[in-house]
């Protein structure tokens, strides 16, 4: 499978994980929600903003100030890059932080697990597992709200073990692409293969809905999840980094 162009895939990933508010600035898109999930609270800066770089950065910072928070830039360049954007951000006091991998993989060959429950709606069990794996209730609430805004066709999968909720995951389908989101395993059920069963079921259901390929975003530091995705045939398509000022939330 050929690797996608970020300029083509990023808008699809954004629609699959919808922010509460957004604003366009040329090819850049500014997203804002409640300030927790970085993907829906940052500016994607790939492409041409339609005006000079310094003026564009000024406008982004002003827009986020109007949202009541500091600007965060989601950028395809790390601190080691000599790209003008990276230099301009460093000159303004931003630092390059969290690295995220965008991985793409096949849906062909994935099978529905008969013990996994799949619904087009969020339910209390899904929400309970999501909340149990979160460290911040406000962060969890923001992410659950984003999941609830996913457009159809969408799938929410959960697996119970001995009557207890063990693992969950969600999928958003747009055209040929299926996005995987919200993969969580309750602490007492980790490293037992439940996440792989959720993933396989979501990919199979997405294939039934017309998807031919899938993507997901995972922090580069998440050494527990990445091998699960690699075993399912996913590979790194591209990376991005979040740039924040030290005082930014």
N, C-alpha and C positions, 0 to 999 in steps of 0.2 A: 504494500500500500504506500503510495507516494505521500510525502509529508505535506501538510497544508500550509498555505501562506497565512501568517497571523492576521493580516489585514482582512482575509476572508473569514477566518474562523472566529476571531474575537467578537464581532457583532452577534454571532450565533450564541456564543457562550454567555454574552451579556443578556440576551433575551431569555435565556434559559435560567438565569439567576437574577431576577429582575430587581433593580433598585427602586426605591420609592420615588426618587426624583432624578432627572438627568438633564443635561444641557450639552448641546453640540458646540464645538469651536473648530471649524474646519473638519479635519479628519479626527480630531481629538474628541473624546466624550467624557464628560464629568458626571460622576455618579455620587449620590448621597442618600443615605438612609438614616440610621440611628447612631452610626459611628463605630460599629464593632467589626463586622465582616469587611475586610479591606477591599474585596472585589467590588462591593456596592457602596464604597465610601472613598473612592479614589478616582483620579483622572487617568484614563488610558491615553498615552501620549504618542503612540506610533502614528506616522503619517505627517501630513502638513496641516498646521493649525490655521493656515490662511492669512497669517500676519507674522511679523517679526518674532523671533524666539522670545526676547525679553518682554515684549508686549503681551505675547500669549501667556507667559508665566504670570505676569501681572494680573491678567484677566482671570486666570484660574484661581490665584490666591484670593482675589476679590470675591469671586463667586462662593468659594468655600467660607470666607469670612461672613458672607451673607447667610450661610447655612449654620453659622454658629460654631464652626470648627476650623482647625488648621488644614491646609491643603496637603494631600498625599498624592504622589505621582506613581502610577503603575507603568513601569518603563522596561523596554526590552534590553536596556543596557545596564551593565553592572558598573561598579566604581572603577574597575580596571580599564573601562573603555575610554578611548580618546574622542568619542562622539561629542559634538558641541552641546547637545542637551545635557549629557552627564556633567560636563564642565560647568554649564550654567547653573545646574542644580547645586553642585558643590559650592560654587561661588556665593550662592544664596544661603548657605548653611544647612543644606539637606545632606543626609547621609543615606547610603545605600544599605538597605536592610534585608528583609525576608526574601529569599529566593523561592520561586514557585516553578514547578515543572508542568508543562502542558503535555500530556501523554495521549497518543491516539492508538487505537487498536481495532480489531475486527469484531463484528457481531456474529459472523458465521461460525457455526459449531457450538455456540452457547446453548445450554439446555435449561428448561424450566425445572426447578426443583419442586417436587410435589409437596414438600413440607413448608415451602415459603408461601406466605399469604401476600397477594398482590391486589392493590386497589388503586383507583384513580383519585382517591381522596385521602387526605391525612386523617389518621385516627388517634385516639388517646394513647394507644399502646406505642405507636410510632413516636409520638411526642414525649412519652415517658422515657423511652430509651435515649432519645436525643438529649433530653434534659439531664438524664443521669450521667451522660458522658461529657457534660459541659462544666466548666469551672466558673462561669459567670452567667447567672440567670438572664441578665439583660442581653448578653450576646446570644444565648440560646433562643430567646424570644425573637430577636431580629432575624436570625437564620430560619426559624420555623415560619415566620411571616413571609420571607422570601420564597421558601419552598411552596407555601400556599398560593403565591402569585404565579407559579409556573403554569403556562398555558397547556391545554390538551394538544396532542396526546402526552400524558404523563403517567408515571407509575411510581407507587410507593410500596416497597417490599419490606416485609418483616418476617423474622424467623423466631419461633418460640421453642424453648427446650424445657421439657418437663413442666409445661404450663407457664413458664417464665419467659418474658421477652429477652432475646439474646442479641439480635443483630438487626440492623435496618439499612436501607439505602433508597435512593430515588433516582429517577431517570426523566429527562426531558427530551422529546423528539421534535426535531425540526428538519423536514426534508430527509436527506440521507444521513443526517447526523443525529446521534444519540449522546446526550450529556449525562454523566454520572455524578451525582451529588449526594451529600448527606450520609456518606457511609460511616456508620458507627457500630461498634460492638460494645456491649455492656462489660464492665471490667472483669466480672467473674467468668466470662465466656470467651475471652480472647485466646488467640493462638490454637484454636480448635477447628479452623476451616470454615467457620460460619460466614465470614465476610466474602469468601470466594463463592459460596453458594448463593449469597445475595447478588453478587456481581453477575454471575452466570444467568440467573433468573432475569435480572433487569435487562441484560443484553439480548436475551432470547425474546422477551416481550417487546423490546424496541425493534428487533428485526421483524416481528410480526406486524408492527405498526409502520413498516416501510424503511427503517434505517438500514444502511449498509456498512456503516462505520461509526466508531464511538470516540469520545474524548473525555478527559477528566483533568482536573487540576489538583495537584498534590504538592505540599511543601517539600522542598528538597531535603529537609532534615527528617522527614517522616520515614525512617528506615524500616518501620514495621509494615507500612502499607505498600510501599513501592514494589517489593518482591511479589506481592499478591497480584498486582496489576501486570507486572512483567510476565508472570506465569500464564496470564490470560491473553498474552500476545501484545500488550501495550508497549510502546516505545516513546522516548522523549521526542516531541516534535519541535518544541522551542521552549524558551524560558522567559520569565519576566521577574522584575525586582520591584520592591516598594521603596520609594524614597520619601523620607519624612525628616522634618526638623526634630531635634532632640526633645523639644517641648511638646511635639504633636502627640495626640492620643493614639 
